[in-house]
Amino acid sequence: MAKKKKVENKTDQPDVIEGQPCPMCSQNKLVLAEKETEIPYFGKVYVFSMTCHNCKYHKADLECAEHHEPAKYTLEVSSEEDLKIRIVKSAHAFVKIPHVLTIEPGPASNGFVTNVEGIINRAKFAIESARESEVDKTAKKKAKKLIKKLNNVLWGRDKLKIIIEDKTGNSAIISDKVVKNKLRV
Ligand SMILES: [Zn+2]
C-alpha cells in the first residue's frame, strides 16, 4: 500500500475513501481508511485498512514513519499491569507465545496497534476457533488447558512470554522491561 503524505491531521479520525473496487469480489464496495497514530517512545505509525461491505474482505496493516531496524522483542508478562503494554504489530510479524501458539505472517495476517491484553485475547480467539472444529479429544483438552492459562494471565495469576519478530522493523513491544535483540535477516 502506498504511503500518503499528509499535511496535518491532529485528530484521531481516519481518512476514509469509500466505493473502491474490492480485490476479492470486484464490487465497488471497498472502504479504505488511513490513520496516523503517535506511539510514545516509538514514533509515528500509519495504520491502513481495507474493508469490503459486500464480501466482508478485510485487510489491515501499518507502517512506521521512521525506519526501525529488524528486531526481536521478548516480554515476560507477569502482572496485570503488563497487560497495558503497547504492541505495534505489522502484518509481517511473527508473534510467538511459547508453549501456547505462534501467529505467522501471511496473506491473511493483519497489522494493528494493540496491547498485551489484545494479543492474548486474539490468541484465545484463535485457539477457541480451532477447538470448535477439532474432533480429537486430546487436542480439545489441550486447547481447553491453553485457554485456562491465558485466562489466568489475564487475571494476573499466571505468567507467559510474548516474542515478536519482524524483519521489516515495523513492529515493537514498548516497555522498559522488554528485551530487544537484533534480528538477522
Ligand atoms: Zn468484496
Residues whose N, C-alpha, C, O or C-beta is under 5 A from the ligand:
A	BS01	ZN	C22 M24 C25 C52 N54 C55 K56 Y57
